[in-house]
Amino acid sequence: LPGLHILAIVFALEVSVGKTNTVMALNNSDVLLPCTFTTCIGFQDLVFTWYFNSTELIYHGKIKSKASEPFLVTRNPRVEFVGSTTGKDNNISIVLKNVEFSDAGKYTCHVKNRKEKNAEHNATIFLTVVQKMVETDNTVTLIIVGVVGGLIGLLILFMLIKRVVLFIIKKTQDGKKECLVSSSGNDNTENGLAGSKAEQKAQPKA
């Protein structure tokens, strides 16, 4: 039924290896392989296993309930359990010690919950083993950022210069207008022009 199907999705067991499913490790170092699981209805007699390249079992553990920590069933001698299920997160992460180049590959965290009718879910993480960590060359990035920053700076400078020039031109034009207005209103008595004081005659006496 559709309703039961939706209910099953809500209660479904979920397994996660974090935000990224890739891990890089140095040769001869220890590496953490993260894994957590969530369930809405809790768990009972939960079984979890870690596989290398889908077939090789490297860790097998069981958890009675939320109140108890996982106990080991079997494991590869180089694998150590570092998780906990009595805290906030149901953490079933492991650490692979003394990593070798042959350890590179796919690691699958597999979980089966008896309380959810043995619902089974898994998540996969890919391990890459390198001789040394290569530092990222950011020279090109820095050059690009510098060029872009320089162009933006020039654009801002150009806009400022443009505003200053326009301001000066406006002030100059306003000054010319004031001169024209002032000169058109001057007293023309010396030139004897119409409307000047030189042509003004005294009013005849009565």
C-alpha positions in Angstrom: 0.0 0.0 0.0 1.2 3.6 -0.7 0.8 4.6 3.0 2.9 1.7 4.2 5.5 2.5 1.5 5.8 6.1 2.7 6.0 4.9 6.3 8.9 2.6 5.4 10.8 5.4 3.8 10.4 7.6 6.9 11.8 4.8 9.1 14.4 3.7 6.7 17.9 3.1 8.0 20.5 5.5 6.5 24.2 5.1 6.3 26.7 7.9 5.6 30.4 8.4 5.1 30.3 12.2 5.4 30.2 15.1 3.0 32.8 13.5 0.7 33.3 9.9 -0.3 37.0 10.2 -1.1 39.9 10.0 1.3 43.6 10.5 0.6 46.3 9.0 2.8 50.1 9.0 2.8 51.9 5.7 2.4 52.7 4.1 5.8 50.3 6.4 7.7 47.0 5.7 9.5 43.8 6.8 7.9 40.3 7.3 9.3 37.4 5.7 7.3 34.3 7.5 8.6 30.8 6.0 8.8 27.6 6.8 10.7 24.1 5.6 10.6 20.7 6.9 11.6 17.3 5.3 12.2 14.0 6.8 13.4 12.9 3.8 15.4 16.1 2.8 17.0 18.0 -0.4 16.6 18.4 -3.8 18.2 21.0 -6.5 17.4 22.4 -4.4 14.7 25.2 -5.9 12.6 27.8 -3.8 10.8 30.6 -4.8 8.5 33.3 -3.2 6.5 34.4 -4.6 3.1 37.3 -3.8 1.0 36.6 -3.8 -2.8 33.1 -5.4 -2.0 34.4 -8.9 -1.2 37.1 -8.8 1.5 35.7 -8.4 5.0 38.0 -6.3 7.2 35.7 -5.6 10.2 32.6 -7.2 11.6 30.8 -5.9 14.7 27.5 -6.1 16.5 25.5 -3.7 18.7 22.8 -5.0 21.1 21.0 -1.7 21.6 21.6 2.1 22.0 22.6 1.5 25.6 25.5 -0.7 24.7 28.7 -0.2 22.8 29.6 -2.3 19.7 31.5 -5.5 20.3 33.9 -7.1 17.9 33.2 -10.3 16.0 36.1 -10.4 13.7 38.6 -8.0 12.1 41.7 -7.5 10.1 44.7 -7.0 12.5 45.4 -3.6 10.9 41.9 -2.3 11.4 40.9 -0.5 14.7 37.3 0.5 15.6 37.1 4.1 16.8 33.4 4.8 16.8 30.7 4.9 19.5 27.0 4.3 19.5 26.0 5.4 23.0 26.6 9.1 22.3 24.8 11.5 20.1 25.9 9.9 16.8 25.9 6.3 15.8 29.5 6.3 14.8 31.0 3.0 13.4 34.1 4.5 11.9 37.4 2.5 11.7 41.1 3.4 11.3 43.3 1.5 8.8 46.8 1.4 10.1 50.1 1.5 8.2 48.4 2.2 4.9 50.1 0.7 1.8 49.6 1.3 -1.9 47.7 -2.0 -2.2 45.1 -0.6 0.3 43.9 1.9 -2.3 40.4 1.1 -3.4 36.7 1.0 -2.4 35.6 0.5 1.3 32.0 -0.2 2.0 30.3 0.3 5.4 27.4 -2.1 5.6 24.7 -2.0 8.3 21.7 -4.3 9.0 19.1 -3.6 11.6 17.0 -6.4 13.1 14.4 -3.9 14.5 13.7 -2.8 10.9 13.1 -6.3 9.6 16.8 -6.6 8.9 16.8 -3.6 6.6 20.2 -3.4 5.0 22.0 -0.2 3.8 25.5 0.8 3.0 27.8 3.7 2.0 31.0 3.6 0.1 34.2 5.5 0.5 37.2 5.5 -1.9 40.8 5.6 -0.6 43.7 6.9 -2.5 47.3 6.2 -1.3 50.1 8.6 -2.2 53.8 8.8 -1.6 53.6 12.5 -0.6 51.0 15.1 -0.4 51.3 17.4 -3.4 50.9 21.1 -2.5 48.5 22.9 -4.8 50.2 25.5 -7.0 48.1 28.6 -6.6 50.4 30.8 -8.8 47.9 30.9 -11.7 45.0 31.6 -9.4 46.9 34.4 -7.7 47.8 35.9 -11.1 44.2 35.8 -12.3 43.0 37.3 -9.0 45.7 40.1 -9.3 44.7 40.9 -12.9 41.0 41.0 -12.1 41.6 43.1 -9.0 43.8 45.5 -11.1 41.1 45.9 -13.8 38.5 46.6 -11.1 40.8 49.2 -9.5 41.4 50.9 -12.9 37.7 50.9 -13.6 37.0 52.6 -10.3 39.8 55.1 -10.9 38.4 55.9 -14.3 34.9 56.5 -12.9 36.3 58.8 -10.2 38.4 60.8 -12.8 35.3 61.0 -15.0 33.2 62.4 -12.2 35.9 65.0 -11.3 36.2 66.1 -14.9 32.4 66.4 -15.4 32.2 68.4 -12.1 35.0 70.8 -13.3 33.3 71.2 -16.7 29.9 71.9 -15.0 31.5 74.5 -12.7 33.3 76.2 -15.7 30.0 76.4 -17.6 28.1 77.8 -14.7 30.9 80.4 -14.3 30.5 81.5 -18.0 26.7 81.8 -17.5 27.2 84.0 -14.5 29.6 86.2 -16.5 27.1 86.6 -19.4 24.3 87.5 -17.0 26.5 90.0 -15.3 27.7 91.7 -18.5 24.2 91.9 -20.0 23.0 93.9 -16.9 25.9 96.5 -16.9 25.2 100.2 -17.0 26.0 101.5 -20.6 26.3 105.2 -19.8 29.7 105.5 -21.3 28.6 104.1 -24.7 25.6 106.3 -25.0 23.3 103.4 -25.8 19.6 103.5 -25.7 18.4 103.1 -22.2 21.7 104.6 -20.8 21.9 107.3 -18.2 23.4 109.7 -20.8 20.1 109.8 -22.7 18.0 110.3 -19.7 16.5 113.8 -19.7 15.2 115.7 -16.8 11.5 115.9 -16.5 10.1 119.2 -17.8 9.0 121.5 -15.0 5.4 122.4 -14.8 
